[in-house]
Amino acid sequence: MKKKVVILSICAIFLLSSSVMANTTSKVGKKITAETPVYLDGQLISNAIITEGSSFAPLRAIAEKLGLDVKYETSKEGSVIKLNSVETKEVTKEMVWKKAEIEAAIIGANNTIDRLNQEIEHSTKQLETATHELLVKTLERSISEAKEQIITAQANIITYTNELLELESSN
């Protein structure tokens, strides 16, 4: 009889201790005591929950904001969350210089367009008061050439912008 009591007592201790261990490691079914926002560099990512003094933040949202690839996998052994660094292409000095050259060309073309528009405006005002036929023809030719140069500069801006977009997308 004593043997049975000792065996039952040992079994009861094992059962109770495993129940207590399960309660301390698993948070399933625990009461959420609070919810708090999670920020990364001043941007709200999501909310974390707090239970029994521990906070539990959304791993996927945080990891992806940090540039990590998140995978959730299940197998015979159980579930696993895998975090992997996402490879980023290195920006070379040549790419930085090329981008700066393209941006400078766009600024230059815009400045040319502004200058040509001012020339057109000035020539148009002169044309309104011009009486000499040779002066009228010269001003009209000047306006026409400036308009053609504006069209060329606009086409160049489109070309430069496409080059810039292509450069940035390859990065």
C-alpha positions as CSV (number, residue, x, y, z in Angstrom):
1,M,0.0,0.0,0.0
2,K,2.8,2.4,0.9
3,K,4.4,1.7,-2.5
4,K,1.1,2.6,-4.3
5,V,0.9,5.9,-2.3
6,V,4.5,6.8,-3.1
7,I,4.0,6.0,-6.8
8,L,0.8,8.0,-6.9
9,S,2.5,10.9,-5.1
10,I,5.4,10.9,-7.6
11,C,3.0,10.7,-10.5
12,A,1.0,13.6,-9.1
13,I,4.1,15.7,-8.6
14,F,5.2,15.0,-12.2
15,L,1.7,15.9,-13.5
16,L,1.5,19.1,-11.5
17,S,5.1,20.2,-12.3
18,S,4.5,19.6,-16.1
19,S,1.3,21.6,-15.8
20,V,3.1,24.4,-14.1
21,M,5.9,24.3,-16.6
22,A,3.4,24.5,-19.5
23,N,1.8,27.5,-17.9
24,T,5.0,29.4,-17.5
25,T,6.3,28.8,-21.1
26,S,3.2,29.0,-23.1
27,K,1.2,32.3,-23.5
28,V,-1.7,30.6,-25.2
29,G,-4.9,31.4,-23.3
30,K,-3.3,34.1,-21.1
31,K,-5.1,37.3,-20.4
32,I,-3.8,40.3,-22.4
33,T,-3.3,43.1,-19.8
34,A,-2.5,45.9,-22.3
35,E,-1.8,46.8,-25.8
36,T,0.9,49.4,-26.9
37,P,2.0,50.8,-30.2
38,V,5.4,49.8,-31.7
39,Y,7.4,52.5,-33.5
40,L,10.4,52.1,-35.7
41,D,12.3,55.4,-36.5
42,G,9.2,57.3,-35.6
43,Q,6.8,55.3,-37.8
44,L,4.0,53.2,-36.3
45,I,4.5,49.6,-37.3
46,S,1.8,47.8,-35.4
47,N,0.6,47.1,-31.8
48,A,2.2,44.8,-29.3
49,I,0.3,43.0,-26.6
50,I,1.4,42.8,-22.9
51,T,0.6,39.8,-20.8
52,E,2.0,38.9,-17.4
53,G,4.5,41.8,-17.7
54,S,6.0,40.7,-21.0
55,S,5.4,42.4,-24.3
56,F,4.9,40.5,-27.5
57,A,5.5,42.5,-30.7
58,P,4.6,41.5,-34.3
59,L,7.8,39.9,-35.5
60,R,6.9,39.9,-39.2
61,A,6.1,43.6,-39.3
62,I,9.2,44.6,-37.5
63,A,11.5,42.2,-39.4
64,E,10.2,43.3,-42.8
65,K,10.6,47.0,-41.8
66,L,14.2,46.2,-41.0
67,G,14.7,44.7,-44.4
68,L,14.6,41.0,-43.4
69,D,12.8,38.2,-45.2
70,V,10.4,36.3,-42.9
71,K,9.4,32.7,-43.5
72,Y,7.1,30.6,-41.4
73,E,7.7,26.9,-42.0
74,T,6.1,23.8,-40.5
75,S,7.6,20.3,-40.4
76,K,7.3,17.1,-38.5
77,E,9.5,18.6,-35.7
78,G,7.2,21.7,-35.4
79,S,6.9,25.2,-36.6
80,V,9.8,27.5,-37.2
81,I,10.2,31.2,-38.1
82,K,13.2,31.9,-40.2
83,L,14.6,35.4,-40.7
84,N,17.1,36.0,-43.6
85,S,18.9,39.2,-44.6
86,V,17.8,40.4,-48.0
87,E,20.7,41.0,-50.3
88,T,21.1,44.6,-51.4
89,K,23.1,45.6,-54.4
90,E,26.1,47.8,-53.6
91,V,25.9,51.3,-55.0
92,T,29.1,52.1,-56.8
93,K,30.8,55.5,-57.1
94,E,30.2,55.3,-60.8
95,M,26.5,55.0,-60.3
96,V,26.5,57.9,-57.9
97,W,28.4,60.1,-60.4
98,K,26.2,59.0,-63.3
99,K,23.1,59.9,-61.3
100,A,24.6,63.3,-60.4
101,E,25.4,63.9,-64.1
102,I,21.9,63.0,-65.2
103,E,20.3,65.2,-62.5
104,A,22.6,68.1,-63.5
105,A,21.6,67.6,-67.2
106,I,17.9,67.8,-66.2
107,I,18.6,71.0,-64.3
108,G,20.5,72.5,-67.2
109,A,17.7,71.7,-69.6
110,N,15.2,73.3,-67.4
111,N,17.3,76.4,-67.0
112,T,17.6,76.5,-70.9
113,I,13.9,76.3,-71.2
114,D,13.4,79.1,-68.7
115,R,16.0,81.3,-70.5
116,L,14.4,80.6,-73.9
117,N,10.9,81.4,-72.6
118,Q,12.2,84.7,-71.4
119,E,13.8,85.4,-74.8
120,I,10.4,84.6,-76.5
121,E,8.6,86.9,-74.1
122,H,11.1,89.7,-74.7
123,S,11.0,89.2,-78.5
124,T,7.2,89.1,-78.5
125,K,7.0,92.4,-76.7
126,Q,9.4,93.9,-79.2
127,L,7.4,92.4,-82.1
128,E,4.3,94.3,-80.9
129,T,5.9,97.6,-81.4
130,A,8.2,96.8,-84.4
131,T,7.5,98.6,-87.6
132,H,10.5,97.8,-89.8
133,E,9.9,94.6,-91.9
134,L,13.5,93.3,-91.4
135,L,13.2,93.6,-87.6
136,V,9.8,91.8,-87.6
137,K,11.2,88.9,-89.6
138,T,14.3,88.7,-87.4
139,L,12.1,88.6,-84.2
140,E,9.8,86.0,-85.7
141,R,12.7,83.8,-86.7
142,S,14.2,84.3,-83.2
143,I,10.9,83.2,-81.6
144,S,10.6,80.2,-83.9
145,E,14.2,79.0,-83.2
146,A,13.6,79.4,-79.4
147,K,10.5,77.3,-79.6
148,E,12.3,74.6,-81.5
149,Q,15.1,74.7,-78.9
150,I,12.5,74.3,-76.1
151,I,11.1,71.2,-77.8
152,T,14.6,69.8,-78.0
153,A,15.3,70.6,-74.4
154,Q,12.0,69.0,-73.3
155,A,12.8,65.8,-75.3
156,N,16.2,65.8,-73.6
157,I,14.5,66.0,-70.2
158,I,12.4,63.0,-71.0
159,T,15.5,61.1,-72.1
160,Y,17.4,62.1,-69.0
161,T,14.5,61.2,-66.7
162,N,14.2,57.7,-68.4
163,E,17.9,57.2,-67.9
164,L,17.6,58.2,-64.2
165,L,14.7,55.8,-63.7
166,E,16.5,53.0,-65.4
167,L,19.6,53.7,-63.2
168,E,17.6,53.7,-60.0
169,S,15.7,50.6,-60.9
170,S,18.9,48.7,-61.6
171,N,20.0,49.7,-58.1
